[in-house]
């Protein structure tokens, strides 16, 4: 059975705060999970008029293993091909930290300003079992930092607690509206 958007867990599900386990052997089950994660991401995207599903970690479909799927082309919504990273690990952070908006399929309609390193060095295993090392920068480096955080039980909102003018909600017109941290976030427990 192929996964759907409903298989993506969201806050306050406590499983999102759990560290994922490394994968020792790439089995047919692991390959099927990667395919299901891609299917769930695409299904989610089809239900969202103003958003693109760029990546997903296995924990977001309630599977405690270190698998990440990342879209190959962020500028073309019709390109539904993804790269799969197994046991991804950042070996080095480089450059300066840059602030930008981030969202998450597991934190619906909420965006926040997050600082991330502009460059990283990554090591991972492909679905075919090949060890890879990559130097990444820009948006792709940000995505991998966000998704690897998921494998460690960390969400993007954990990086921005208490900052003024840091949280936004996506409205029906696809515009971001600023949220007051004290009124909309902390006191109403939108995120926790």
PyMOL commands that set and color helices and strands:
alter all, ss='L'
color gray80, all
select helices_A, chain A and resi 5-7+14-17+28-46+58-61+138-151+156-159+181-186
alter helices_A, ss='H'
color red, helices_A
select strands_A, chain A and resi 55-57+67-71+82-104+107-125+131-137+167-170+176-179
alter strands_A, ss='S'
color yellow, strands_A
deselect
rebuild
show_as cartoon
